[in-house]
C-alpha cells in the first residue's frame, strides 16, 4: 500500500468519525427540544376540577376533601359546620401516562371510579400543550329501592367525560381549558338535563415557591331555564408543605364528585350561599 492510498484511507476514516459526531450532536439537540415541561399544576385538581397532572409511575395519592355548608347562614349552622360534606379518595399511577382512582363522598353517598390518561405532554421547544383524558363513573347509593320500587341498578349511575388541555405559559402562570360532557341515568327534568355539555377554564398563578393562587369556572350550555343550579366558580390556594399539598377553596358548588360539582351547584356568588373547604393530598 503506497503512501497516497494510506493518506486517503485516514482522511475518509476521520471524516466518518466527525460525521458520526455531528449526527450524535443533532440527535442530542433533538432530545433537548423535546424536554417535557413539569409542575404545570401542583395538585391533580386545580380546585375541584381536574388538572392535567397525574400521579407519577408507582406513586399513590391519598386525598381527603371537605366542604363546609353555606357560610352565609352564619351561626345558624355554625358557619357551615353542621352541613359539611366529606370525600375520601385514593389514586395510583401504574404507568407514567395512566392514573386510576376510587372515591367515596357523603354527597348522595356516591362511590366514584376514575381513569385519567396522559395523551400529550407540553415540550419546552416542541408540542405546546399537555392533554389528558379523564373519565368517571359514579354510583348513587343513597337511592332506596323501597322508595323507588321500579328502580334498577343502572338508574344509580352517572358519568363524566373530560378533556383537560393545559399550557404552562411561564414559570408563574399556567392555564387550562376543559370541555366536559355529563350524563345522568336518573335526573329531575324540572331542574336538570340528562345530558349536559360544559366548557370550563382554570388557572394557577405561582405566588412563592410553595404558594399559588387558583381559579376555575365552568359554563353550562342549554340548561333548564331556572336558577336552582348555577355555573360553578371556585377560587383557591395551594400550600405545598413538602410531604403534603394543602388546597383551600371557596366555591358556589358544594359537591366534590365531578358530576355533582358541575351540575348541582346550588350556591351563587351574587346571592351568597358560598362553601369553604379544603383538599389535602398525601403522596406515597
N, C-alpha and C positions, 0 to 999 in steps of 0.2 A: 504494500500500500504506500503510495507516494505521499509527500507532504501536503500537496494540494488537496488530495482526497480526504486526508485526515482532518485538515482545517475545515473543509466543507461539512463533514460529519459533526464536528464540535460546534460549529455555528448553528446547524439545524437543531442539535440537541439543546443548546442554550436557548434558542428561540422557543422550543417546545415547552421548556421549563417556565419561561416568562409568560407564555400564552396560558399555561395552566394556572399560574399565579393570578393572572388577570381575571380568568374565569372564576376562580375561587373568591376573589375580591368582589366580583359582581354578584355572586351568589350571596356572600355575606351582606353586601349592601342591600340586596333584595329582601333578606331576612329582617334587616333593621327597619325597612319601610313598612313591615307588617307587624310591628310591635303592638301588642294589644293595650288599649287604654284600661286602667284599673280605677277602682274607687269612684265610679260614676255616682253610686248611691251607697250609703253606709248600711242601710237595712234592706231586707228582702221586700219590705213595703216602704213607700215614701212616707205616708201616714197610715192610711188603711188600704189604699190602692197598691197593687203590686208594682214593684220596681223591676228593673231588668237584672237585678242581682240574684244570683243563685248561690246555694251552698257549694263550697269547693269540693272536689273529689275527696270522699272519705269523711267529710265534716257532718256533724249532727248539730241542728239548731233546736233548742228548747225555747219555746216562746209562751209568755203569759201576757195577756192583754186584758185591760179593764176599762170600761166606760161607765162613768157615774151617770145618774139620772139628770134631769133638767136642772141646770144651775140656777135658772131664773126663778125657780119656786122657793128659793131661799131656805129658811128654817123649817118650812112645811115638810120637806123631805130631807132635811139636813144637807142642803146644797147638793142633792143628787145621791147621797149615800144610801138612801132607802130603796132606790130603784136602779141599782147598778147591774151591769152585765159583765160576764167574765168569759174569756176564751182561753183554752189551753191547746197548744199545738206543738207538733214535732215535725221537723223537716230533715231530710237526708239527701246527700249528694253522692249517688253511686258512681257517677262519672263527672267529668268537668262540664258537661253540657246538659245534664239531667238532674232535676230535683223532684223528689216525691214527698208528699206531706199528708198528715191526718190531723184533724182538729175536732174539738167539741166546744160548743158555745151554749150559754144558758138562754140565748135568744131562740125561742121556739124549740129549745133542746136539740139544736141542729148538729148532726155529725157531718163532717166535710172531708172529702178526699181530693187532693190536688196533684197536678202534674205540670211541671214547668220545664220547658225545653229551650236551650240556647240555640238560636238559628244562625246568627251572625254576631261577630264581635267588632266593635269600633277599633280601627287601627290608627296608629299615630300618623302615618302618611299613606293611608290606604282607605279602606271602606269607612264611611263617615258615621255610621250608626251601629248601635247594639240593638238587636231584635230578638225577642223571645216570644214563645207561645205559652200561654197559661190557660189551663182548663180545670174546672172544678165541678164536682158533683156533690149535692147536698141532700141529706135525708132529714125531713122534719119529723122528729119522734114525739112531738107534743100532741099531734093529732090523735084523737081517741076513736077507736073503732066503734065503741058504744054510742058516741055522739054522731058518728058518720057511718052508718051501717053499710052503705053502698061503696064505701071507700076501698080501693085496692092499694097494694104497696106502691105502685108507680105514681100514685097521686101525691105521695110524700116527697117526690124527687123534684129538684130544680138544678139548673146548670148555668155555668158562666163560661164564655169563650172570649179570651182577650189576646191582644197582640201588642204588648208594650214595645215602643220604639224610642230609644233614648240617644242623647248625644251629650258627651262631656264637652261643653263649649270652651272652658278654660279650667284652670286649677281651682277656681272658686265656684263656678256655676255649671249645673247640669240640668237638662231639660228632657221631659218625656211626653210623648203623645200616645194615647192608648184607645184604640177602637174596641168596643165591648158589645157583646150580644148576650142577653139574659133570656132564659126560657124557664117558665114555671108550668108544671103539670096541673097544679091546683092554684087558683087565684080568684080574686074578687073583681069581676068586670066593672063594678062601680068605681073602683079606686085604682086599678092597675090593669096591665095587659099581659096576655100570655107570653108574648114575645116582645122584648124591649131592646132597642138599639141605643147606645150611648157613645159619645166621644168625650174622652177625658184627657186632661193635661195636668202635669205636675212638675215641680222643680225643686232643686236643692241649692242653697247658697251657703258656702262654707264661711263661717264667721271666724273661727280659730281652728287650730289643729284638731281639736276634739269636739267642737260645737258647730252645728249647722242649722239653718232655718229652712223649713219645708212648707210647701203649699200644693194643694191638689183640688181639682174641680171636675165634675162630670156633668155633661149636658145630655138630658134625655130627649129623644126625638119622638114626636107623635104620642105623647102620653095622654091619659084621660084628662078632660077639662075640669079639674078640681084642684084644691090646694091641700089635700090630705098628705101627699108626699112631695118632697122638694128635691131639687138637684143638690147632691152632696158637695159641700165646700168645707175643707178642713185645712187648718194651719197647724204646724207642729215644729218641734225642735229635737234634733239628735244630740245625745250626750254620750260620747264614747269614753268609757271608763277603763278601757284596756281589755278586761275579761268579759265585760257586758256592753251591750248597746241599749241605751235607755231612750225611748221616744216619748215626749209629752205632746198631747194633741188636744185641740178644741174643734168640735165639729157640730154640724146641724143634723148628722145622721149617727144614731147610737149603735146600730148593729155592726158587728165586726166580721161576719161571714160575707163573702163577696156579693152574693145575690141580695141579701138584706141591706147591705151598705148602699148599694147603688140604686135600689128601687123602693126602699121603705124608710127613707129619711124623713122623719116626722117633724124635725125642728126647722127653724128659719132664722137666719142671721138678722133679718129685718124685724121680726116679731119676738125675738128672744128664743127660748127653747134650744139652748146650747148644751153640749155634752162634753165634759172634760174627761180625759183619761190618759192611759199610757200603754206602751208596748215595751216589754223587756225581753231581750234576747240573751241567751247563754250559748256560746259556741263550744262544742266538744270535738 
